[in-house]
Amino acid sequence: MQCPGCGMQRSFIALIKGDLLDSLQLYPALIPIFILVIFSFFHLIYRFSFGTKVIIGLQVIVVAIIVAHYFFKIFHHQIFL
């Protein structure tokens, strides 16, 4: 059984190589995670007035993508066994 984070390293390597489509197929939450980390970093420096709401929204989106992708992998794996 795969974990919810399986594929993240392969997705990161594909992203470094410039293969955006392959990266999204391997782990679709990687790019939103990067956006969340970068925005959080800038929020710590510049203290945006709307920053906490954006961070919470991004966290909800990232978790939803991770959970949806995990269930898709489980369902897809069960069908082809």
C-alpha angles and dihedrals in degrees: 000000000000123000124236089256098050111127097027095112093046089047091051091050091049089050091051089051089053097249100134096169094052090046091054092047093051097046117354094189095063098087094046088049090054090048090050093049094046093046091047090051092052091044090057090054102038102025098221113209090228095037100107093051091050092048092050091047092049091048091053090049093048093048091047091052092047093049094044092048091047093052090045090054091048093048093044091048093049093052095052099045 
